[in-house]
Amino acid sequence: MERSESPHLFSGSTLDSYTSGVWHASALLADRVKAVRQPYSGAAVGELQEQVDAVDLDRPLGDTGAALHEVARLYLDNAVWFHEPTYVAHLNCPVAIPALSAEVLISAVNSSVDTWDQSTAGTLIERRLIDWTAGRIGFGPGADGIFTSGGTQSNLQALLLAREETLEGLPRSASLAKLRIFATTESHFSVSKSAGILGMAADAVVGVATDGTGRMDTTALAAAIEDVRRDGGIPMAVVATAGTTDLGRIDPVAEIAAMCESRGIWFHVDAAYGCGLLVSTRRRHLLDGIERADSVTVDFHKSYFQPVSSSAIVVRRGETMRRIAVHADYLNPRAAAVPNQVDKSLQTTRRFDALKLWMTLRTMGAEQIGDMFDAVVDRAHDAYLLIGDDQDFEALAAPTLSTVLFRYRPAGMGVAECDELMPKLRQRLFYGGRAIVAGTTVGGHYWLKFTLLNPNTTTGNLRDVLDLISEIGREMTGERDEATAVMA
């Protein structure tokens, strides 16, 4: 006896249900966004945990509309809204509407771009975007790459390729423990994580000193490479960062490229943050030399205003990608006459995330994306000037990209007192919900951080955040003074 079709599965017979569900979700989201006035509700962890735990997942509501309203109460009412102009914390961006249109197609069709017979034109669109990105980097026609889940995966794959290139012709088991990666302490933590995943020694990542501004010191790099070789180690890769997470610094890419070329060392540029410069009409020169890298990480879901996830690893010599190819007769046979992207990817099943960037480029164009990234860099310079003009604040250094480290430290407040106050102030600011900033430690001292990736954030918005921080700072120092007086 044949069973009837499920009313909850997307198909030609359930299109009315699908369009109703998508419309309902969009309308509900629009209603919530219309009412949003600040980046967070201020709800505490315990409060949200209680609400989520109260849901009995074994008793379905039986209706998509009811489930959506429950999700709206649990999730949307307490989401962190990156489009709000006073969200200035992490490398999260408001997203381009054309990319959101693409998400509708991606999720419903559900293509997997690991093999041609699951994606067809989707594979070709992704490959075209890799070629376009390679061209923006300055790579020649022999370049290649693949979309990934994010910068961490892209960095891992780059270092995997570097490992395989370096070990070619060497006794593998004896050489693996000798491999070394060179990076500064400002490099992304995924460099060290990748070394561990790749089976390298605990001290495989060699810390290279910076020049005092947060950029890699090339003299120190040369000395570190020579020290490793003198001790019997094998230089595997140098990782330069184009946009460090805290300071937004760009390592001297061209100088490092020359050093790696002369010594035969793989050169990787982590441009997860700074890749927006590739489409900038005013600041592209900050990435001069990137075309000489062996591999580059780009995160479109940062400075190209794409929804998560949308990242890529791009290599100058496409043949290096084949080092990780594994073939299965049922999936991607070695003799296949069609392009199978799984040959180059660490993932098997993989979303067609490339369509989001395609839609954005075809709607807005690269120059408009670059102008938006330039706008957030401009705003960071405005923030630095605002902080410098306010006697209650101090900034660590002028920005390169769109991050600014600063802290509330009015006259008479000592360094130790400031270090103790800042993380508590940041937490109180977060749970107030009106603004969100990040925090980090540099040189043993705690700093607040503006990370700007919203072109709609104005100088006035930043002034409001600083005023709010001042207000909270005064309250907290007043509370402490009162507590001290009572104890006395």
C-alpha positions as CSV (number, residue, x, y, z in Angstrom):
1,M,0.0,0.0,0.0
2,E,1.5,3.3,-1.1
3,R,1.9,6.0,1.6
4,S,0.8,9.6,0.9
5,E,3.4,12.3,0.5
6,S,4.6,14.0,3.7
7,P,3.0,17.5,4.0
8,H,6.3,18.8,5.6
9,L,8.7,17.9,2.8
10,F,9.5,20.5,0.1
11,S,8.2,19.3,-3.3
12,G,6.0,20.4,-6.1
13,S,2.9,19.2,-4.2
14,T,3.7,21.3,-1.0
15,L,4.6,24.6,-2.6
16,D,1.6,26.4,-0.9
17,S,2.8,25.2,2.5
18,Y,6.4,26.2,1.6
19,T,5.5,29.7,0.4
20,S,3.3,30.2,3.4
21,G,6.0,29.1,5.8
22,V,8.7,31.3,4.2
23,W,6.3,34.3,4.1
24,H,5.3,33.8,7.7
25,A,9.0,33.5,8.8
26,S,9.9,36.7,6.8
27,A,6.9,38.6,8.2
28,L,7.7,37.6,11.7
29,L,11.4,38.6,11.3
30,A,10.4,41.9,9.8
31,D,8.1,42.7,12.7
32,R,10.9,41.9,15.2
33,V,13.5,44.0,13.3
34,K,11.1,47.0,13.1
35,A,10.9,46.9,16.9
36,V,14.6,46.5,17.5
37,R,16.2,49.6,19.1
38,Q,19.4,48.1,20.5
39,P,21.7,45.2,19.8
40,Y,20.7,42.9,22.7
41,S,17.8,42.4,25.0
42,G,20.0,42.2,28.1
43,A,18.7,38.7,29.1
44,A,21.0,36.8,31.4
45,V,22.3,33.3,30.7
46,G,20.2,31.7,33.5
47,E,17.0,33.3,32.3
48,L,17.5,32.1,28.7
49,Q,18.6,28.6,29.8
50,E,15.4,28.2,31.8
51,Q,13.3,29.2,28.8
52,V,15.1,26.8,26.5
53,D,15.0,23.9,29.0
54,A,11.3,24.3,29.4
55,V,10.6,23.2,25.8
56,D,9.6,19.5,25.5
57,L,11.2,18.5,22.2
58,D,9.2,15.2,22.3
59,R,5.9,17.0,22.2
60,P,5.7,18.8,18.8
61,L,3.4,21.7,18.3
62,G,2.2,20.3,15.0
63,D,2.1,23.7,13.3
64,T,4.8,25.7,11.6
65,G,3.3,29.0,12.6
66,A,3.2,28.0,16.3
67,A,6.8,26.7,16.1
68,L,7.9,30.0,14.5
69,H,6.3,32.1,17.3
70,E,8.0,29.9,19.9
71,V,11.3,30.4,18.1
72,A,10.7,34.1,17.9
73,R,10.2,34.2,21.7
74,L,13.3,32.1,22.4
75,Y,15.7,33.3,19.7
76,L,14.7,36.5,18.0
77,D,13.7,38.3,21.1
78,N,17.2,37.6,22.5
79,A,19.3,37.6,19.4
80,V,22.4,39.8,19.0
81,W,21.6,42.2,16.1
82,F,24.7,43.0,14.1
83,H,22.8,45.5,11.9
84,E,22.3,47.8,14.9
85,P,24.8,50.7,14.7
86,T,25.9,50.4,18.4
87,Y,27.0,46.8,17.9
88,V,30.8,47.4,17.6
89,A,32.2,44.2,19.1
90,H,33.4,41.4,16.9
91,L,34.0,40.8,13.2
92,N,30.3,40.4,12.5
93,C,28.7,42.4,9.7
94,P,25.2,43.3,8.6
95,V,24.4,41.2,5.6
96,A,23.6,42.2,2.0
97,I,20.0,41.7,1.0
98,P,20.9,40.0,-2.4
99,A,22.7,37.3,-0.4
100,L,19.6,36.8,1.8
101,S,17.7,36.2,-1.4
102,A,20.2,33.6,-2.4
103,E,19.8,31.9,1.0
104,V,16.2,31.1,0.1
105,L,17.3,29.3,-3.1
106,I,20.2,27.5,-1.4
107,S,18.2,26.1,1.5
108,A,15.3,24.9,-0.6
109,V,17.1,23.3,-3.5
110,N,19.7,22.0,-1.0
111,S,22.5,21.4,-3.6
112,S,25.7,19.8,-2.3
113,V,28.6,21.1,-4.3
114,D,30.9,18.2,-3.6
115,T,30.1,16.5,-6.9
116,W,28.9,17.5,-10.3
117,D,25.9,15.2,-10.2
118,Q,24.6,16.9,-7.0
119,S,25.2,20.5,-8.1
120,T,25.9,20.9,-11.9
121,A,25.8,24.7,-12.6
122,G,26.4,25.4,-8.8
123,T,29.9,23.9,-9.2
124,L,30.6,26.2,-12.2
125,I,29.4,29.3,-10.4
126,E,31.6,28.5,-7.4
127,R,34.6,27.9,-9.6
128,R,34.0,31.2,-11.5
129,L,34.0,33.0,-8.2
130,I,37.3,31.4,-7.1
131,D,38.8,32.5,-10.4
132,W,37.4,36.1,-9.8
133,T,38.9,36.2,-6.3
134,A,42.2,34.8,-7.6
135,G,42.2,37.6,-10.1
136,R,41.6,40.2,-7.4
137,I,44.5,38.8,-5.4
138,G,46.7,39.0,-8.5
139,F,47.2,35.3,-9.1
140,G,47.5,34.0,-12.7
141,P,45.3,31.6,-14.6
142,G,46.8,28.6,-12.9
143,A,45.3,29.5,-9.5
144,D,42.6,27.5,-7.8
145,G,40.7,27.2,-4.5
146,I,37.6,26.2,-2.8
147,F,34.9,27.7,-0.6
148,T,35.1,26.8,3.1
149,S,33.1,27.3,6.3
150,G,35.4,30.1,7.5
151,G,38.9,31.4,8.2
152,T,39.8,28.6,10.6
153,Q,39.1,25.9,8.0
154,S,40.8,27.9,5.2
155,N,43.9,28.3,7.4
156,L,43.9,24.6,8.2
157,Q,43.7,23.7,4.6
158,A,46.5,26.1,3.6
159,L,48.8,24.7,6.3
160,L,47.9,21.1,5.3
161,L,49.0,21.9,1.7
162,A,52.2,23.5,3.1
163,R,52.9,20.4,5.1
164,E,52.4,18.1,2.1
165,E,54.6,20.3,-0.1
166,T,57.3,20.4,2.5
167,L,57.4,16.7,3.2
168,E,57.6,15.7,-0.5
169,G,60.8,13.6,-0.9
170,L,61.5,13.6,2.9
171,P,61.2,10.7,5.3
172,R,57.7,11.4,6.6
173,S,57.7,10.0,10.1
174,A,61.1,11.4,10.9
175,S,60.4,14.8,9.5
176,L,56.9,15.6,10.8
177,A,58.2,16.5,14.3
178,K,60.7,18.9,12.8
179,L,58.3,21.0,10.8
180,R,57.9,24.6,12.0
181,I,55.4,27.4,11.2
182,F,56.3,31.0,11.7
183,A,53.7,33.5,12.9
184,T,53.4,36.4,15.4
185,T,51.4,36.4,18.6
186,E,48.9,38.6,16.7
187,S,48.2,35.8,14.3
188,H,44.8,34.0,14.6
189,F,44.6,31.2,17.1
190,S,43.6,28.8,14.3
191,V,47.3,28.7,13.3
192,S,48.2,26.9,16.5
193,K,45.0,24.8,16.4
194,S,45.9,23.7,12.8
195,A,49.4,22.7,13.8
196,G,47.9,20.4,16.5
197,I,45.3,18.9,14.1
198,L,48.1,18.3,11.5
199,G,50.0,16.1,14.0
200,M,52.9,18.6,14.5
201,A,55.0,19.0,17.6
202,A,53.7,21.1,20.5
203,D,56.3,23.8,19.8
204,A,55.7,23.7,16.0
205,V,54.5,27.3,15.9
206,V,57.5,29.6,16.3
207,G,56.6,33.1,17.6
208,V,58.1,35.9,15.6
209,A,58.5,39.3,17.3
210,T,56.5,42.3,16.0
211,D,57.9,45.7,15.2
212,G,56.3,47.6,18.0
213,T,53.1,48.4,16.0
214,G,51.8,44.8,15.9
215,R,53.3,43.9,12.4
216,M,55.7,41.1,11.9
217,D,59.3,42.1,12.2
218,T,61.1,40.7,9.1
219,T,64.5,40.9,10.7
220,A,63.2,38.8,13.6
221,L,61.6,36.4,11.0
222,A,64.9,35.9,9.2
223,A,66.7,35.2,12.5
224,A,63.9,32.7,13.6
225,I,64.2,30.8,10.4
226,E,68.0,30.5,10.7
227,D,67.6,29.4,14.3
228,V,65.2,26.7,13.4
229,R,67.5,25.4,10.6
230,R,70.6,25.5,12.8
231,D,68.7,23.4,15.4
232,G,67.8,20.8,12.7
233,G,64.2,21.9,12.2
234,I,62.4,22.3,8.9
235,P,60.7,25.6,8.1
236,M,57.3,24.6,6.7
237,A,55.4,27.9,6.3
238,V,55.3,31.6,7.2
239,V,51.8,33.0,8.1
240,A,51.4,36.7,7.5
241,T,48.2,38.3,8.7
242,A,46.4,40.9,6.6
243,G,44.1,42.3,9.4
244,T,45.0,41.0,12.8
245,T,42.0,40.5,15.0
246,D,42.8,43.0,17.8
247,L,44.8,45.7,16.1
248,G,43.8,45.3,12.5
249,R,47.5,45.3,11.5
250,I,48.8,44.1,8.1
251,D,52.1,42.4,8.1
252,P,54.7,43.5,5.6
253,V,53.5,41.1,2.9
254,A,55.9,42.0,0.1
255,E,59.0,41.7,2.3
256,I,57.8,38.4,3.8
257,A,57.1,37.1,0.3
258,A,60.6,37.9,-0.9
259,M,62.1,36.1,2.1
260,C,60.0,33.0,1.6
261,E,60.8,32.9,-2.1
262,S,64.5,33.0,-1.5
263,R,64.3,30.3,1.2
264,G,61.8,28.0,-0.5
265,I,59.2,28.3,2.3
266,W,55.4,28.2,1.8
267,F,53.9,31.7,2.3
268,H,50.3,31.9,3.5
269,V,48.4,35.2,4.0
270,D,45.5,35.1,6.4
271,A,43.4,37.9,4.9
272,A,40.1,36.7,6.5
273,Y,39.6,40.3,7.8
274,G,41.5,42.4,5.4
275,C,40.2,40.8,2.2
276,G,37.8,43.7,1.8
277,L,40.8,45.7,0.6
278,L,40.8,43.5,-2.6
279,V,37.8,45.5,-3.8
280,S,38.7,48.8,-2.2
281,T,39.2,51.8,-4.6
282,R,41.3,53.7,-2.0
283,R,43.3,51.2,0.0
284,R,44.1,48.2,-2.3
285,H,47.8,49.1,-2.0
286,L,47.8,47.9,1.6
287,L,47.8,44.4,0.2
288,D,50.7,44.9,-2.3
289,G,52.7,41.7,-2.5
290,I,49.8,39.3,-1.7
291,E,50.0,38.1,-5.3
292,R,53.3,36.4,-4.4
293,A,51.7,34.3,-1.6
294,D,51.3,30.5,-2.1
295,S,47.8,30.6,-0.4
296,V,45.4,33.2,0.8
297,T,42.4,33.0,3.2
298,V,39.5,35.3,2.5
299,D,36.3,35.6,4.6
300,F,33.5,37.0,2.5
301,H,31.3,36.8,5.6
302,K,33.3,39.6,7.2
303,S,34.3,42.4,4.9
304,Y,32.0,41.4,1.9
305,F,28.9,41.6,4.0
306,Q,27.8,38.0,3.4
307,P,25.8,35.8,5.8
308,V,27.8,33.1,7.6
309,S,29.2,31.0,6.2
310,S,31.2,32.3,3.2
311,S,34.9,31.9,3.1
312,A,37.6,30.5,0.7
313,I,41.1,29.3,0.4
314,V,42.8,30.4,-2.8
315,V,46.2,29.0,-4.0
316,R,48.5,30.5,-6.6
317,R,49.4,27.1,-8.1
318,G,46.3,25.0,-8.6
319,E,48.2,21.7,-8.8
320,T,49.0,22.0,-5.0
321,M,45.2,21.5,-4.3
322,R,45.5,17.9,-5.7
323,R,47.7,16.9,-2.8
324,I,44.7,16.3,-0.6
325,A,42.5,14.5,-3.2
326,V,41.0,11.2,-2.3
327,H,38.9,9.3,-4.8
328,A,35.9,7.0,-4.2
329,D,34.3,5.1,-7.0
330,Y,30.8,5.9,-5.8
331,L,31.4,9.6,-5.5
332,N,34.3,11.1,-7.4
333,P,36.1,8.4,-9.5
334,R,39.6,9.2,-10.5
335,A,38.7,9.0,-14.2
336,A,35.7,11.4,-13.9
337,A,35.2,13.7,-16.9
338,V,33.3,16.3,-14.9
339,P,34.5,18.6,-12.2
340,N,34.0,17.2,-8.7
341,Q,34.8,19.9,-6.0
342,V,35.3,17.2,-3.3
343,D,38.6,16.5,-4.9
344,K,39.8,19.8,-3.4
345,S,37.8,20.2,-0.2
346,L,38.2,19.0,3.4
347,Q,34.4,18.7,3.5
348,T,32.3,16.3,1.6
349,T,28.7,17.5,1.8
350,R,29.0,21.3,1.4
351,R,26.4,24.1,1.0
352,F,26.3,26.2,-2.2
353,D,27.3,29.2,-0.2
354,A,29.0,30.7,-3.2
355,L,25.6,31.7,-4.6
356,K,25.3,34.4,-2.0
357,L,28.4,36.2,-3.2
358,W,27.4,35.7,-6.8
359,M,24.0,37.4,-6.1
360,T,25.7,40.2,-4.3
361,L,28.3,40.9,-7.0
362,R,25.6,40.7,-9.7
363,T,23.3,43.1,-7.8
364,M,25.7,45.6,-6.2
365,G,29.1,45.2,-7.9
366,A,32.5,44.9,-6.3
367,E,33.2,48.6,-6.2
368,Q,30.2,49.2,-3.9
369,I,31.3,46.5,-1.6
370,G,34.8,48.1,-1.5
371,D,33.3,51.5,-0.8
372,M,31.3,50.0,2.2
373,F,34.5,48.5,3.6
374,D,36.4,51.8,3.1
375,A,33.5,53.5,5.0
376,V,34.0,51.3,8.1
377,V,37.8,52.0,8.0
378,D,37.0,55.7,7.8
379,R,34.7,55.4,10.8
380,A,37.5,53.7,12.8
381,H,39.7,56.7,12.2
382,D,36.8,59.0,13.4
383,A,36.5,56.9,16.5
384,Y,40.2,57.3,17.2
385,L,39.9,61.0,17.0
386,L,36.9,61.1,19.3
387,I,38.7,59.1,21.9
388,G,41.7,61.3,21.6
389,D,39.6,64.4,22.2
390,D,38.0,62.9,25.4
391,Q,40.1,63.3,28.5
392,D,38.3,60.3,30.2
393,F,39.6,57.9,27.5
394,E,42.9,56.7,26.1
395,A,43.5,54.8,22.8
396,L,46.2,52.3,22.3
397,A,47.2,53.2,18.7
398,A,45.8,54.7,15.5
399,P,43.9,52.1,13.4
400,T,45.0,50.5,10.2
401,L,41.6,48.8,9.4
402,S,38.4,49.1,11.4
403,T,39.4,48.2,15.0
404,V,40.3,50.6,17.7
405,L,41.5,49.6,21.2
406,F,40.7,52.1,24.0
407,R,39.7,52.3,27.6
408,Y,37.9,54.5,30.1
409,R,40.5,56.0,32.4
410,P,39.7,59.4,33.8
411,A,42.2,61.5,35.6
412,G,43.4,59.9,38.8
413,M,42.6,56.3,37.8
414,G,45.7,54.1,38.1
415,V,46.6,51.4,35.5
416,A,45.9,48.5,37.8
417,E,42.5,50.0,38.8
418,C,41.7,50.4,35.1
419,D,42.7,46.8,34.3
420,E,40.3,45.6,37.0
421,L,37.5,47.8,36.0
422,M,37.4,47.3,32.2
423,P,36.1,43.7,31.9
424,K,33.5,44.4,34.5
425,L,32.4,47.6,32.7
426,R,32.2,45.7,29.4
427,Q,30.0,43.0,31.0
428,R,27.7,45.6,32.5
429,L,27.5,47.4,29.1
430,F,26.6,44.1,27.4
431,Y,23.7,43.2,29.8
432,G,22.4,46.8,29.5
433,G,21.8,45.8,25.9
434,R,22.1,49.3,24.4
435,A,25.6,48.8,23.0
436,I,28.1,46.0,22.7
437,V,31.9,46.3,22.5
438,A,34.6,43.7,22.6
439,G,37.5,43.3,25.0
440,T,41.0,42.0,24.8
441,T,44.4,42.0,26.6
442,V,47.5,43.6,25.1
443,G,50.8,43.8,26.9
444,G,49.2,42.5,30.1
445,H,46.6,45.3,30.1
446,Y,42.8,45.0,29.4
447,W,41.4,47.2,26.6
448,L,37.9,47.7,25.2
449,K,37.7,47.3,21.5
450,F,35.6,48.9,18.7
451,T,35.3,46.5,15.8
452,L,33.5,48.3,13.0
453,L,31.9,46.4,10.1
454,N,28.7,48.3,9.7
455,P,28.8,51.1,7.2
456,N,25.6,52.5,8.8
457,T,27.3,53.2,12.1
458,T,27.9,56.9,12.3
459,T,30.4,59.0,14.3
460,G,27.4,60.1,16.4
461,N,26.6,56.4,17.2
462,L,30.2,56.0,18.4
463,R,30.0,59.2,20.5
464,D,26.8,57.7,22.1
465,V,28.6,54.5,22.9
466,L,31.5,56.4,24.5
467,D,29.1,58.5,26.5
468,L,27.3,55.3,27.7
469,I,30.7,53.8,28.7
470,S,31.5,57.0,30.6
471,E,28.2,56.9,32.4
472,I,28.6,53.3,33.5
473,G,32.3,53.9,34.4
474,R,31.3,56.8,36.7
475,E,28.5,54.7,38.3
476,M,30.9,51.8,38.9
477,T,33.7,53.9,40.3
478,G,31.2,55.7,42.5
479,E,29.8,52.3,43.8
480,R,33.4,51.2,44.6
481,D,34.1,54.5,46.4
482,E,31.0,54.1,48.5
483,A,31.8,50.4,49.3
484,T,35.3,51.5,50.4
485,A,33.9,54.2,52.6
486,V,31.5,51.8,54.3
487,M,34.4,49.3,54.9
488,A,36.5,52.1,56.4
